[in-house]
Amino acid sequence: MVNVIKKENPIDNTLKKKLEFICSFCKTTPTFYNGSIRTIKHTNLMYVEPHRVIIKGITFLVFNYDPYIYEENLSKCIPLNKFEEYLKNIK
């Protein structure tokens, strides 16, 4: 029997404040959802589910202590220091 253990991983406060600060310049409000860590019991397999941030109807994925933010999936990454410019270009 496979037992999957899900443990909530809260978003880092400094990351949350950075994103709220960037969104305040763009006159929008973000919605945050915590990620989780899923492990399969008695194995060394683990999956880290990213935090989800919804801004202007678009889901962005973020990880704690990562300098990038990802749009919709992990293939399109945006540096956090360029994120304000990116948000201003979204209609």
PDB file of N, CA, C and O in Angstrom, chain B, residues numbered from 101:
ATOM      1  N   MET B 101       0.843  -1.180   0.000  1.00  0.00           N
ATOM      2  CA  MET B 101       0.000   0.000   0.000  1.00  0.00           C
ATOM      3  C   MET B 101       0.890   1.246   0.000  1.00  0.00           C
ATOM      4  O   MET B 101       1.870   1.318   0.741  1.00  0.00           O
ATOM      5  N   VAL B 102       0.543   2.210  -0.828  1.00  0.00           N
ATOM      6  CA  VAL B 102       1.303   3.456  -0.926  1.00  0.00           C
ATOM      7  C   VAL B 102       0.622   4.509  -0.055  1.00  0.00           C
ATOM      8  O   VAL B 102      -0.555   4.816  -0.239  1.00  0.00           O
ATOM      9  N   ASN B 103       1.367   5.049   0.883  1.00  0.00           N
ATOM     10  CA  ASN B 103       0.841   6.109   1.744  1.00  0.00           C
ATOM     11  C   ASN B 103       1.523   7.420   1.395  1.00  0.00           C
ATOM     12  O   ASN B 103       2.740   7.553   1.522  1.00  0.00           O
ATOM     13  N   VAL B 104       0.726   8.388   0.953  1.00  0.00           N
ATOM     14  CA  VAL B 104       1.248   9.708   0.614  1.00  0.00           C
ATOM     15  C   VAL B 104       0.939  10.640   1.775  1.00  0.00           C
ATOM     16  O   VAL B 104      -0.210  10.771   2.195  1.00  0.00           O
ATOM     17  N   ILE B 105       1.972  11.280   2.281  1.00  0.00           N
ATOM     18  CA  ILE B 105       1.822  12.215   3.398  1.00  0.00           C
ATOM     19  C   ILE B 105       1.942  13.626   2.846  1.00  0.00           C
ATOM     20  O   ILE B 105       2.928  13.969   2.194  1.00  0.00           O
ATOM     21  N   LYS B 106       0.924  14.440   3.113  1.00  0.00           N
ATOM     22  CA  LYS B 106       0.914  15.822   2.626  1.00  0.00           C
ATOM     23  C   LYS B 106       1.112  16.756   3.818  1.00  0.00           C
ATOM     24  O   LYS B 106       0.368  16.706   4.797  1.00  0.00           O
ATOM     25  N   LYS B 107       2.122  17.601   3.714  1.00  0.00           N
ATOM     26  CA  LYS B 107       2.426  18.555   4.776  1.00  0.00           C
ATOM     27  C   LYS B 107       2.428  19.953   4.167  1.00  0.00           C
ATOM     28  O   LYS B 107       3.127  20.204   3.184  1.00  0.00           O
ATOM     29  N   GLU B 108       1.649  20.861   4.748  1.00  0.00           N
ATOM     30  CA  GLU B 108       1.575  22.223   4.214  1.00  0.00           C
ATOM     31  C   GLU B 108       2.890  22.952   4.447  1.00  0.00           C
ATOM     32  O   GLU B 108       3.508  22.838   5.506  1.00  0.00           O
ATOM     33  N   ASN B 109       3.301  23.703   3.431  1.00  0.00           N
ATOM     34  CA  ASN B 109       4.540  24.468   3.476  1.00  0.00           C
ATOM     35  C   ASN B 109       4.167  25.950   3.382  1.00  0.00           C
ATOM     36  O   ASN B 109       3.854  26.422   2.288  1.00  0.00           O
ATOM     37  N   PRO B 110       4.188  26.693   4.478  1.00  0.00           N
ATOM     38  CA  PRO B 110       3.768  28.101   4.421  1.00  0.00           C
ATOM     39  C   PRO B 110       4.738  28.957   3.613  1.00  0.00           C
ATOM     40  O   PRO B 110       5.942  28.705   3.588  1.00  0.00           O
ATOM     41  N   ILE B 111       4.189  29.966   2.958  1.00  0.00           N
ATOM     42  CA  ILE B 111       4.997  30.881   2.151  1.00  0.00           C
ATOM     43  C   ILE B 111       5.844  31.747   3.081  1.00  0.00           C
ATOM     44  O   ILE B 111       5.387  32.160   4.147  1.00  0.00           O
ATOM     45  N   ASP B 112       7.061  32.013   2.676  1.00  0.00           N
ATOM     46  CA  ASP B 112       7.987  32.823   3.459  1.00  0.00           C
ATOM     47  C   ASP B 112       7.477  34.264   3.540  1.00  0.00           C
ATOM     48  O   ASP B 112       7.044  34.823   2.533  1.00  0.00           O
ATOM     49  N   ASN B 113       7.525  34.861   4.720  1.00  0.00           N
ATOM     50  CA  ASN B 113       6.996  36.218   4.907  1.00  0.00           C
ATOM     51  C   ASN B 113       7.723  37.256   4.068  1.00  0.00           C
ATOM     52  O   ASN B 113       7.088  38.180   3.559  1.00  0.00           O
ATOM     53  N   THR B 114       9.032  37.132   3.909  1.00  0.00           N
ATOM     54  CA  THR B 114       9.757  38.127   3.107  1.00  0.00           C
ATOM     55  C   THR B 114       9.355  38.041   1.639  1.00  0.00           C
ATOM     56  O   THR B 114       9.225  39.068   0.972  1.00  0.00           O
ATOM     57  N   LEU B 115       9.160  36.838   1.136  1.00  0.00           N
ATOM     58  CA  LEU B 115       8.705  36.668  -0.246  1.00  0.00           C
ATOM     59  C   LEU B 115       7.303  37.236  -0.423  1.00  0.00           C
ATOM     60  O   LEU B 115       7.018  37.900  -1.420  1.00  0.00           O
ATOM     61  N   LYS B 116       6.437  36.977   0.536  1.00  0.00           N
ATOM     62  CA  LYS B 116       5.067  37.483   0.471  1.00  0.00           C
ATOM     63  C   LYS B 116       5.054  39.010   0.484  1.00  0.00           C
ATOM     64  O   LYS B 116       4.309  39.631  -0.274  1.00  0.00           O
ATOM     65  N   LYS B 117       5.872  39.613   1.336  1.00  0.00           N
ATOM     66  CA  LYS B 117       5.933  41.073   1.405  1.00  0.00           C
ATOM     67  C   LYS B 117       6.499  41.668   0.124  1.00  0.00           C
ATOM     68  O   LYS B 117       6.033  42.715  -0.326  1.00  0.00           O
ATOM     69  N   LYS B 118       7.505  41.012  -0.474  1.00  0.00           N
ATOM     70  CA  LYS B 118       8.058  41.492  -1.743  1.00  0.00           C
ATOM     71  C   LYS B 118       6.989  41.508  -2.827  1.00  0.00           C
ATOM     72  O   LYS B 118       6.851  42.489  -3.559  1.00  0.00           O
ATOM     73  N   LEU B 119       6.235  40.418  -2.926  1.00  0.00           N
ATOM     74  CA  LEU B 119       5.204  40.333  -3.958  1.00  0.00           C
ATOM     75  C   LEU B 119       4.077  41.333  -3.708  1.00  0.00           C
ATOM     76  O   LEU B 119       3.570  41.939  -4.652  1.00  0.00           O
ATOM     77  N   GLU B 120       3.682  41.511  -2.455  1.00  0.00           N
ATOM     78  CA  GLU B 120       2.661  42.515  -2.139  1.00  0.00           C
ATOM     79  C   GLU B 120       3.156  43.915  -2.469  1.00  0.00           C
ATOM     80  O   GLU B 120       2.382  44.741  -2.954  1.00  0.00           O
ATOM     81  N   PHE B 121       4.419  44.196  -2.219  1.00  0.00           N
ATOM     82  CA  PHE B 121       5.008  45.498  -2.512  1.00  0.00           C
ATOM     83  C   PHE B 121       5.033  45.755  -4.018  1.00  0.00           C
ATOM     84  O   PHE B 121       4.685  46.848  -4.467  1.00  0.00           O
ATOM     85  N   ILE B 122       5.441  44.760  -4.794  1.00  0.00           N
ATOM     86  CA  ILE B 122       5.454  44.893  -6.252  1.00  0.00           C
ATOM     87  C   ILE B 122       4.039  45.109  -6.776  1.00  0.00           C
ATOM     88  O   ILE B 122       3.822  45.947  -7.652  1.00  0.00           O
ATOM     89  N   CYS B 123       3.078  44.360  -6.247  1.00  0.00           N
ATOM     90  CA  CYS B 123       1.691  44.491  -6.702  1.00  0.00           C
ATOM     91  C   CYS B 123       1.095  45.841  -6.320  1.00  0.00           C
ATOM     92  O   CYS B 123       0.229  46.349  -7.031  1.00  0.00           O
ATOM     93  N   SER B 124       1.537  46.429  -5.220  1.00  0.00           N
ATOM     94  CA  SER B 124       1.014  47.746  -4.841  1.00  0.00           C
ATOM     95  C   SER B 124       1.436  48.810  -5.849  1.00  0.00           C
ATOM     96  O   SER B 124       0.682  49.751  -6.097  1.00  0.00           O
ATOM     97  N   PHE B 125       2.625  48.680  -6.434  1.00  0.00           N
ATOM     98  CA  PHE B 125       3.055  49.608  -7.479  1.00  0.00           C
ATOM     99  C   PHE B 125       2.227  49.440  -8.749  1.00  0.00           C
ATOM    100  O   PHE B 125       2.024  50.399  -9.494  1.00  0.00           O
ATOM    101  N   CYS B 126       1.755  48.233  -8.991  1.00  0.00           N
ATOM    102  CA  CYS B 126       0.970  47.949 -10.203  1.00  0.00           C
ATOM    103  C   CYS B 126      -0.530  48.085  -9.953  1.00  0.00           C
ATOM    104  O   CYS B 126      -1.337  47.781 -10.831  1.00  0.00           O
ATOM    105  N   LYS B 127      -0.901  48.539  -8.764  1.00  0.00           N
ATOM    106  CA  LYS B 127      -2.298  48.762  -8.388  1.00  0.00           C
ATOM    107  C   LYS B 127      -3.154  47.503  -8.556  1.00  0.00           C
ATOM    108  O   LYS B 127      -4.231  47.542  -9.152  1.00  0.00           O
ATOM    109  N   THR B 128      -2.662  46.410  -8.029  1.00  0.00           N
ATOM    110  CA  THR B 128      -3.392  45.151  -8.042  1.00  0.00           C
ATOM    111  C   THR B 128      -3.156  44.431  -6.716  1.00  0.00           C
ATOM    112  O   THR B 128      -2.214  44.747  -5.990  1.00  0.00           O
ATOM    113  N   THR B 129      -4.003  43.476  -6.410  1.00  0.00           N
ATOM    114  CA  THR B 129      -3.842  42.719  -5.169  1.00  0.00           C
ATOM    115  C   THR B 129      -3.644  41.236  -5.491  1.00  0.00           C
ATOM    116  O   THR B 129      -4.383  40.672  -6.297  1.00  0.00           O
ATOM    117  N   PRO B 130      -2.662  40.616  -4.872  1.00  0.00           N
ATOM    118  CA  PRO B 130      -2.426  39.189  -5.103  1.00  0.00           C
ATOM    119  C   PRO B 130      -3.236  38.320  -4.141  1.00  0.00           C
ATOM    120  O   PRO B 130      -3.590  38.756  -3.046  1.00  0.00           O
ATOM    121  N   THR B 131      -3.521  37.101  -4.559  1.00  0.00           N
ATOM    122  CA  THR B 131      -4.148  36.096  -3.711  1.00  0.00           C
ATOM    123  C   THR B 131      -3.146  34.961  -3.545  1.00  0.00           C
ATOM    124  O   THR B 131      -2.656  34.415  -4.533  1.00  0.00           O
ATOM    125  N   PHE B 132      -2.839  34.605  -2.306  1.00  0.00           N
ATOM    126  CA  PHE B 132      -1.805  33.610  -2.013  1.00  0.00           C
ATOM    127  C   PHE B 132      -2.426  32.288  -1.574  1.00  0.00           C
ATOM    128  O   PHE B 132      -3.393  32.261  -0.813  1.00  0.00           O
ATOM    129  N   TYR B 133      -1.851  31.194  -2.069  1.00  0.00           N
ATOM    130  CA  TYR B 133      -2.208  29.846  -1.640  1.00  0.00           C
ATOM    131  C   TYR B 133      -0.909  29.118  -1.304  1.00  0.00           C
ATOM    132  O   TYR B 133       0.015  29.080  -2.116  1.00  0.00           O
ATOM    133  N   ASN B 134      -0.843  28.547  -0.113  1.00  0.00           N
ATOM    134  CA  ASN B 134       0.371  27.850   0.323  1.00  0.00           C
ATOM    135  C   ASN B 134       0.596  26.573  -0.471  1.00  0.00           C
ATOM    136  O   ASN B 134      -0.351  25.896  -0.872  1.00  0.00           O
ATOM    137  N   GLY B 135       1.853  26.260  -0.688  1.00  0.00           N
ATOM    138  CA  GLY B 135       2.222  25.008  -1.333  1.00  0.00           C
ATOM    139  C   GLY B 135       2.280  23.894  -0.303  1.00  0.00           C
ATOM    140  O   GLY B 135       1.913  24.084   0.857  1.00  0.00           O
ATOM    141  N   SER B 136       2.740  22.739  -0.734  1.00  0.00           N
ATOM    142  CA  SER B 136       2.839  21.618   0.195  1.00  0.00           C
ATOM    143  C   SER B 136       4.018  20.729  -0.192  1.00  0.00           C
ATOM    144  O   SER B 136       4.582  20.839  -1.280  1.00  0.00           O
ATOM    145  N   ILE B 137       4.359  19.863   0.723  1.00  0.00           N
ATOM    146  CA  ILE B 137       5.390  18.857   0.485  1.00  0.00           C
ATOM    147  C   ILE B 137       4.708  17.501   0.605  1.00  0.00           C
ATOM    148  O   ILE B 137       4.102  17.189   1.629  1.00  0.00           O
ATOM    149  N   ARG B 138       4.812  16.703  -0.447  1.00  0.00           N
ATOM    150  CA  ARG B 138       4.202  15.370  -0.445  1.00  0.00           C
ATOM    151  C   ARG B 138       5.314  14.329  -0.435  1.00  0.00           C
ATOM    152  O   ARG B 138       6.219  14.353  -1.270  1.00  0.00           O
ATOM    153  N   THR B 139       5.231  13.436   0.505  1.00  0.00           N
ATOM    154  CA  THR B 139       6.221  12.366   0.597  1.00  0.00           C
ATOM    155  C   THR B 139       5.507  11.017   0.572  1.00  0.00           C
ATOM    156  O   THR B 139       4.387  10.879   1.065  1.00  0.00           O
ATOM    157  N   ILE B 140       6.171  10.040  -0.004  1.00  0.00           N
ATOM    158  CA  ILE B 140       5.653   8.677   0.009  1.00  0.00           C
ATOM    159  C   ILE B 140       6.341   7.958   1.162  1.00  0.00           C
ATOM    160  O   ILE B 140       7.566   7.851   1.214  1.00  0.00           O
ATOM    161  N   LYS B 141       5.525   7.474   2.072  1.00  0.00           N
ATOM    162  CA  LYS B 141       6.030   6.866   3.300  1.00  0.00           C
ATOM    163  C   LYS B 141       6.933   5.674   2.993  1.00  0.00           C
ATOM    164  O   LYS B 141       6.649   4.876   2.101  1.00  0.00           O
ATOM    165  N   HIS B 142       8.018   5.571   3.744  1.00  0.00           N
ATOM    166  CA  HIS B 142       9.012   4.497   3.655  1.00  0.00           C
ATOM    167  C   HIS B 142       9.813   4.539   2.352  1.00  0.00           C
ATOM    168  O   HIS B 142      10.370   3.523   1.937  1.00  0.00           O
ATOM    169  N   THR B 143       9.874   5.704   1.705  1.00  0.00           N
ATOM    170  CA  THR B 143      10.722   5.879   0.518  1.00  0.00           C
ATOM    171  C   THR B 143      11.443   7.210   0.657  1.00  0.00           C
ATOM    172  O   THR B 143      11.211   7.958   1.607  1.00  0.00           O
ATOM    173  N   ASN B 144      12.312   7.497  -0.291  1.00  0.00           N
ATOM    174  CA  ASN B 144      12.978   8.794  -0.291  1.00  0.00           C
ATOM    175  C   ASN B 144      12.393   9.711  -1.371  1.00  0.00           C
ATOM    176  O   ASN B 144      13.028  10.693  -1.756  1.00  0.00           O
ATOM    177  N   LEU B 145      11.196   9.400  -1.859  1.00  0.00           N
ATOM    178  CA  LEU B 145      10.541  10.210  -2.883  1.00  0.00           C
ATOM    179  C   LEU B 145       9.771  11.355  -2.241  1.00  0.00           C
ATOM    180  O   LEU B 145       9.056  11.179  -1.255  1.00  0.00           O
ATOM    181  N   MET B 146       9.941  12.535  -2.834  1.00  0.00           N
ATOM    182  CA  MET B 146       9.297  13.719  -2.284  1.00  0.00           C
ATOM    183  C   MET B 146       8.957  14.662  -3.433  1.00  0.00           C
ATOM    184  O   MET B 146       9.718  14.773  -4.393  1.00  0.00           O
ATOM    185  N   TYR B 147       7.812  15.343  -3.336  1.00  0.00           N
ATOM    186  CA  TYR B 147       7.405  16.338  -4.330  1.00  0.00           C
ATOM    187  C   TYR B 147       7.100  17.635  -3.597  1.00  0.00           C
ATOM    188  O   TYR B 147       6.330  17.647  -2.637  1.00  0.00           O
ATOM    189  N   VAL B 148       7.707  18.729  -4.054  1.00  0.00           N
ATOM    190  CA  VAL B 148       7.453  20.039  -3.467  1.00  0.00           C
ATOM    191  C   VAL B 148       6.485  20.775  -4.383  1.00  0.00           C
ATOM    192  O   VAL B 148       6.835  21.146  -5.503  1.00  0.00           O
ATOM    193  N   GLU B 149       5.275  20.979  -3.898  1.00  0.00           N
ATOM    194  CA  GLU B 149       4.272  21.728  -4.660  1.00  0.00           C
ATOM    195  C   GLU B 149       4.521  23.217  -4.435  1.00  0.00           C
ATOM    196  O   GLU B 149       4.606  23.653  -3.287  1.00  0.00           O
ATOM    197  N   PRO B 150       4.641  24.007  -5.503  1.00  0.00           N
ATOM    198  CA  PRO B 150       4.943  25.432  -5.330  1.00  0.00           C
ATOM    199  C   PRO B 150       3.755  26.206  -4.760  1.00  0.00           C
ATOM    200  O   PRO B 150       2.610  25.760  -4.824  1.00  0.00           O
ATOM    201  N   HIS B 151       4.060  27.369  -4.204  1.00  0.00           N
ATOM    202  CA  HIS B 151       3.013  28.279  -3.751  1.00  0.00           C
ATOM    203  C   HIS B 151       2.361  28.880  -4.987  1.00  0.00           C
ATOM    204  O   HIS B 151       3.025  29.098  -6.001  1.00  0.00           O
ATOM    205  N   ARG B 152       1.066  29.146  -4.904  1.00  0.00           N
ATOM    206  CA  ARG B 152       0.364  29.764  -6.026  1.00  0.00           C
ATOM    207  C   ARG B 152      -0.009  31.185  -5.646  1.00  0.00           C
ATOM    208  O   ARG B 152      -0.508  31.444  -4.551  1.00  0.00           O
ATOM    209  N   VAL B 153       0.242  32.097  -6.571  1.00  0.00           N
ATOM    210  CA  VAL B 153      -0.118  33.502  -6.396  1.00  0.00           C
ATOM    211  C   VAL B 153      -0.948  33.883  -7.613  1.00  0.00           C
ATOM    212  O   VAL B 153      -0.485  33.769  -8.748  1.00  0.00           O
ATOM    213  N   ILE B 154      -2.174  34.335  -7.374  1.00  0.00           N
ATOM    214  CA  ILE B 154      -3.042  34.724  -8.480  1.00  0.00           C
ATOM    215  C   ILE B 154      -3.075  36.241  -8.545  1.00  0.00           C
ATOM    216  O   ILE B 154      -3.476  36.915  -7.595  1.00  0.00           O
ATOM    217  N   ILE B 155      -2.639  36.771  -9.704  1.00  0.00           N
ATOM    218  CA  ILE B 155      -2.588  38.210  -9.939  1.00  0.00           C
ATOM    219  C   ILE B 155      -3.220  38.472 -11.297  1.00  0.00           C
ATOM    220  O   ILE B 155      -2.801  37.898 -12.302  1.00  0.00           O
ATOM    221  N   LYS B 156      -4.221  39.333 -11.331  1.00  0.00           N
ATOM    222  CA  LYS B 156      -4.917  39.691 -12.576  1.00  0.00           C
ATOM    223  C   LYS B 156      -5.426  38.458 -13.316  1.00  0.00           C
ATOM    224  O   LYS B 156      -5.399  38.413 -14.546  1.00  0.00           O
ATOM    225  N   GLY B 157      -5.887  37.465 -12.571  1.00  0.00           N
ATOM    226  CA  GLY B 157      -6.444  36.261 -13.170  1.00  0.00           C
ATOM    227  C   GLY B 157      -5.419  35.274 -13.699  1.00  0.00           C
ATOM    228  O   GLY B 157      -5.795  34.275 -14.311  1.00  0.00           O
ATOM    229  N   ILE B 158      -4.147  35.521 -13.483  1.00  0.00           N
ATOM    230  CA  ILE B 158      -3.079  34.635 -13.949  1.00  0.00           C
ATOM    231  C   ILE B 158      -2.442  33.963 -12.738  1.00  0.00           C
ATOM    232  O   ILE B 158      -2.138  34.621 -11.743  1.00  0.00           O
ATOM    233  N   THR B 159      -2.242  32.663 -12.828  1.00  0.00           N
ATOM    234  CA  THR B 159      -1.616  31.914 -11.743  1.00  0.00           C
ATOM    235  C   THR B 159      -0.104  31.923 -11.917  1.00  0.00           C
ATOM    236  O   THR B 159       0.421  31.517 -12.954  1.00  0.00           O
ATOM    237  N   PHE B 160       0.576  32.391 -10.892  1.00  0.00           N
ATOM    238  CA  PHE B 160       2.036  32.383 -10.858  1.00  0.00           C
ATOM    239  C   PHE B 160       2.473  31.399  -9.783  1.00  0.00           C
ATOM    240  O   PHE B 160       1.822  31.273  -8.746  1.00  0.00           O
ATOM    241  N   LEU B 161       3.568  30.710 -10.032  1.00  0.00           N
ATOM    242  CA  LEU B 161       4.107  29.735  -9.088  1.00  0.00           C
ATOM    243  C   LEU B 161       5.397  30.275  -8.498  1.00  0.00           C
ATOM    244  O   LEU B 161       6.253  30.780  -9.224  1.00  0.00           O
ATOM    245  N   VAL B 162       5.539  30.168  -7.182  1.00  0.00           N
ATOM    246  CA  VAL B 162       6.754  30.636  -6.512  1.00  0.00           C
ATOM    247  C   VAL B 162       7.208  29.587  -5.501  1.00  0.00           C
ATOM    248  O   VAL B 162       6.401  28.845  -4.939  1.00  0.00           O
ATOM    249  N   PHE B 163       8.509  29.548  -5.289  1.00  0.00           N
ATOM    250  CA  PHE B 163       9.116  28.700  -4.271  1.00  0.00           C
ATOM    251  C   PHE B 163       9.802  29.602  -3.259  1.00  0.00           C
ATOM    252  O   PHE B 163      10.289  30.674  -3.616  1.00  0.00           O
ATOM    253  N   ASN B 164       9.846  29.181  -2.006  1.00  0.00           N
ATOM    254  CA  ASN B 164      10.594  29.928  -0.996  1.00  0.00           C
ATOM    255  C   ASN B 164      12.067  29.967  -1.388  1.00  0.00           C
ATOM    256  O   ASN B 164      12.624  28.968  -1.842  1.00  0.00           O
ATOM    257  N   TYR B 165      12.688  31.119  -1.210  1.00  0.00           N
ATOM    258  CA  TYR B 165      14.126  31.323  -1.432  1.00  0.00           C
ATOM    259  C   TYR B 165      14.553  31.121  -2.891  1.00  0.00           C
ATOM    260  O   TYR B 165      15.714  30.803  -3.153  1.00  0.00           O
ATOM    261  N   ASP B 166      13.637  31.300  -3.833  1.00  0.00           N
ATOM    262  CA  ASP B 166      13.958  31.199  -5.257  1.00  0.00           C
ATOM    263  C   ASP B 166      13.832  32.591  -5.869  1.00  0.00           C
ATOM    264  O   ASP B 166      12.819  33.255  -5.647  1.00  0.00           O
ATOM    265  N   PRO B 167      14.817  33.056  -6.627  1.00  0.00           N
ATOM    266  CA  PRO B 167      14.759  34.419  -7.180  1.00  0.00           C
ATOM    267  C   PRO B 167      13.895  34.539  -8.434  1.00  0.00           C
ATOM    268  O   PRO B 167      13.906  35.582  -9.088  1.00  0.00           O
ATOM    269  N   TYR B 168      13.152  33.496  -8.776  1.00  0.00           N
ATOM    270  CA  TYR B 168      12.310  33.523  -9.968  1.00  0.00           C
ATOM    271  C   TYR B 168      10.856  33.281  -9.607  1.00  0.00           C
ATOM    272  O   TYR B 168      10.543  32.667  -8.587  1.00  0.00           O
ATOM    273  N   ILE B 169       9.968  33.779 -10.469  1.00  0.00           N
ATOM    274  CA  ILE B 169       8.540  33.511 -10.366  1.00  0.00           C
ATOM    275  C   ILE B 169       8.140  32.888 -11.697  1.00  0.00           C
ATOM    276  O   ILE B 169       8.629  33.305 -12.747  1.00  0.00           O
ATOM    277  N   TYR B 170       7.269  31.910 -11.667  1.00  0.00           N
ATOM    278  CA  TYR B 170       6.919  31.144 -12.860  1.00  0.00           C
ATOM    279  C   TYR B 170       5.462  31.409 -13.227  1.00  0.00           C
ATOM    280  O   TYR B 170       4.587  31.444 -12.361  1.00  0.00           O
ATOM    281  N   GLU B 171       5.214  31.594 -14.531  1.00  0.00           N
ATOM    282  CA  GLU B 171       3.850  31.849 -14.993  1.00  0.00           C
ATOM    283  C   GLU B 171       3.217  30.546 -15.465  1.00  0.00           C
ATOM    284  O   GLU B 171       3.734  29.892 -16.371  1.00  0.00           O
ATOM    285  N   GLU B 172       2.093  30.170 -14.849  1.00  0.00           N
ATOM    286  CA  GLU B 172       1.274  29.009 -15.207  1.00  0.00           C
ATOM    287  C   GLU B 172       1.979  27.660 -15.011  1.00  0.00           C
ATOM    288  O   GLU B 172       1.391  26.747 -14.430  1.00  0.00           O
ATOM    289  N   ASN B 173       3.211  27.516 -15.476  1.00  0.00           N
ATOM    290  CA  ASN B 173       3.954  26.267 -15.281  1.00  0.00           C
ATOM    291  C   ASN B 173       5.435  26.609 -15.125  1.00  0.00           C
ATOM    292  O   ASN B 173       5.807  27.782 -15.143  1.00  0.00           O
ATOM    293  N   LEU B 174       6.254  25.620 -14.976  1.00  0.00           N
ATOM    294  CA  LEU B 174       7.660  25.875 -14.680  1.00  0.00           C
ATOM    295  C   LEU B 174       8.511  26.167 -15.915  1.00  0.00           C
ATOM    296  O   LEU B 174       9.726  26.321 -15.798  1.00  0.00           O
ATOM    297  N   SER B 175       7.896  26.246 -17.094  1.00  0.00           N
ATOM    298  CA  SER B 175       8.687  26.482 -18.303  1.00  0.00           C
ATOM    299  C   SER B 175       8.973  27.962 -18.545  1.00  0.00           C
ATOM    300  O   SER B 175       9.984  28.295 -19.164  1.00  0.00           O
ATOM    301  N   LYS B 176       8.107  28.856 -18.073  1.00  0.00           N
ATOM    302  CA  LYS B 176       8.323  30.292 -18.280  1.00  0.00           C
ATOM    303  C   LYS B 176       8.675  30.938 -16.944  1.00  0.00           C
ATOM    304  O   LYS B 176       7.816  31.090 -16.076  1.00  0.00           O
ATOM    305  N   CYS B 177       9.946  31.316 -16.785  1.00  0.00           N
ATOM    306  CA  CYS B 177      10.365  31.925 -15.525  1.00  0.00           C
ATOM    307  C   CYS B 177      10.683  33.402 -15.740  1.00  0.00           C
ATOM    308  O   CYS B 177      11.196  33.807 -16.784  1.00  0.00           O
ATOM    309  N   ILE B 178      10.364  34.186 -14.724  1.00  0.00           N
ATOM    310  CA  ILE B 178      10.577  35.630 -14.741  1.00  0.00           C
ATOM    311  C   ILE B 178      11.406  35.961 -13.505  1.00  0.00           C
ATOM    312  O   ILE B 178      11.036  35.567 -12.400  1.00  0.00           O
ATOM    313  N   PRO B 179      12.517  36.675 -13.665  1.00  0.00           N
ATOM    314  CA  PRO B 179      13.275  37.091 -12.480  1.00  0.00           C
ATOM    315  C   PRO B 179      12.419  38.015 -11.606  1.00  0.00           C
ATOM    316  O   PRO B 179      11.671  38.849 -12.117  1.00  0.00           O
ATOM    317  N   LEU B 180      12.535  37.859 -10.320  1.00  0.00           N
ATOM    318  CA  LEU B 180      11.713  38.641  -9.400  1.00  0.00           C
ATOM    319  C   LEU B 180      11.972  40.138  -9.535  1.00  0.00           C
ATOM    320  O   LEU B 180      11.065  40.940  -9.314  1.00  0.00           O
ATOM    321  N   ASN B 181      13.200  40.530  -9.896  1.00  0.00           N
ATOM    322  CA  ASN B 181      13.497  41.954 -10.033  1.00  0.00           C
ATOM    323  C   ASN B 181      12.918  42.549 -11.320  1.00  0.00           C
ATOM    324  O   ASN B 181      12.890  43.772 -11.456  1.00  0.00           O
ATOM    325  N   LYS B 182      12.458  41.733 -12.259  1.00  0.00           N
ATOM    326  CA  LYS B 182      11.816  42.212 -13.490  1.00  0.00           C
ATOM    327  C   LYS B 182      10.299  42.020 -13.449  1.00  0.00           C
ATOM    328  O   LYS B 182       9.611  42.323 -14.424  1.00  0.00           O
ATOM    329  N   PHE B 183       9.780  41.525 -12.340  1.00  0.00           N
ATOM    330  CA  PHE B 183       8.366  41.166 -12.255  1.00  0.00           C
ATOM    331  C   PHE B 183       7.449  42.383 -12.316  1.00  0.00           C
ATOM    332  O   PHE B 183       6.350  42.294 -12.863  1.00  0.00           O
ATOM    333  N   GLU B 184       7.875  43.510 -11.769  1.00  0.00           N
ATOM    334  CA  GLU B 184       7.050  44.720 -11.817  1.00  0.00           C
ATOM    335  C   GLU B 184       6.821  45.150 -13.265  1.00  0.00           C
ATOM    336  O   GLU B 184       5.693  45.465 -13.643  1.00  0.00           O
ATOM    337  N   GLU B 185       7.871  45.166 -14.071  1.00  0.00           N
ATOM    338  CA  GLU B 185       7.737  45.521 -15.487  1.00  0.00           C
ATOM    339  C   GLU B 185       6.801  44.546 -16.194  1.00  0.00           C
ATOM    340  O   GLU B 185       5.985  44.950 -17.023  1.00  0.00           O
ATOM    341  N   TYR B 186       6.921  43.275 -15.866  1.00  0.00           N
ATOM    342  CA  TYR B 186       6.085  42.254 -16.488  1.00  0.00           C
ATOM    343  C   TYR B 186       4.608  42.482 -16.153  1.00  0.00           C
ATOM    344  O   TYR B 186       3.750  42.379 -17.030  1.00  0.00           O
ATOM    345  N   LEU B 187       4.313  42.792 -14.891  1.00  0.00           N
ATOM    346  CA  LEU B 187       2.926  43.025 -14.487  1.00  0.00           C
ATOM    347  C   LEU B 187       2.339  44.265 -15.143  1.00  0.00           C
ATOM    348  O   LEU B 187       1.158  44.281 -15.488  1.00  0.00           O
ATOM    349  N   LYS B 188       3.139  45.291 -15.318  1.00  0.00           N
ATOM    350  CA  LYS B 188       2.643  46.519 -15.942  1.00  0.00           C
ATOM    351  C   LYS B 188       2.290  46.303 -17.409  1.00  0.00           C
ATOM    352  O   LYS B 188       1.446  47.020 -17.948  1.00  0.00           O
ATOM    353  N   ASN B 189       2.917  45.331 -18.064  1.00  0.00           N
ATOM    354  CA  ASN B 189       2.634  45.054 -19.473  1.00  0.00           C
ATOM    355  C   ASN B 189       1.430  44.146 -19.679  1.00  0.00           C
ATOM    356  O   ASN B 189       0.960  43.995 -20.807  1.00  0.00           O
ATOM    357  N   ILE B 190       0.921  43.537 -18.609  1.00  0.00           N
ATOM    358  CA  ILE B 190      -0.270  42.687 -18.707  1.00  0.00           C
ATOM    359  C   ILE B 190      -1.499  43.585 -18.708  1.00  0.00           C
ATOM    360  O   ILE B 190      -1.640  44.459 -17.852  1.00  0.00           O
ATOM    361  N   LYS B 191      -2.364  43.370 -19.646  1.00  0.00           N
ATOM    362  CA  LYS B 191      -3.606  44.170 -19.722  1.00  0.00           C
ATOM    363  C   LYS B 191      -4.687  43.548 -18.897  1.00  0.00           C
ATOM    364  O   LYS B 191      -5.799  44.075 -18.837  1.00  0.00           O
TER     365      LYS B 191
END
